[in-house]
Amino acid sequence: MRRGSKKDISLVVSIISASFKDNKSTNFVTGNNTSKLPALVRYSFYKALLNDGVFINDDDTAACLVLDPNEKKISIRYLYYTLVLTLNVIGLQRIKEVLKREKLISKHQPKHNFLHLWYIGVIPTSAGAGKGTQLLQEILKFYSSSNKMMYLETSTIRNLPFYKKNGFDLVKKIENELPYILYIFKNSL
């Protein structure tokens, strides 16, 4: 595993976009317009990069974005991508819906001392070969001395056994508040 840098943006956007194209949660944010997914991932990449939370496996087939919500760093590039996200991806007419989703998620996360595993993806041609498991295990080991819990959410039912197998426990199943079911998991590092 290696830490990602600015030069890895195309690689990470490609991996995450390909692996999240059928994800109900990201499709909700993009208004079910998969052509907007790369812009969403680009925003996420820069936000994670500010937290030193971009990780890539050794053969460039899997990537992960991790946030430390207590680390609030801002850059001009991040502000630019936030504006692009708001105007071109979410749209002003949908901002209230997306903010409601974010509020639902944060309601089930601690207020302090946790990490958010935002995205983890494997290029589809390498899916099922253990690449995601290996990367996730290396990330958990990397953060093990942080004394923080790691939280994540998923709307993809087939991912539930993956997270359980890797030591995550289901915290909440959000139903009836979104047009899809959202599962929130935590892992005590």
PyMOL commands that set and color helices and strands:
alter all, ss='L'
color gray80, all
select helices_A, chain A and resi 6-20+24-29+34-50+76-90+92-107+124-126+131-146+157-165
alter helices_A, ss='H'
color red, helices_A
select strands_A, chain A and resi 2-3+54-56+62-67+114-122+149-154+169-174+182-188
alter strands_A, ss='S'
color yellow, strands_A
deselect
rebuild
show_as cartoon
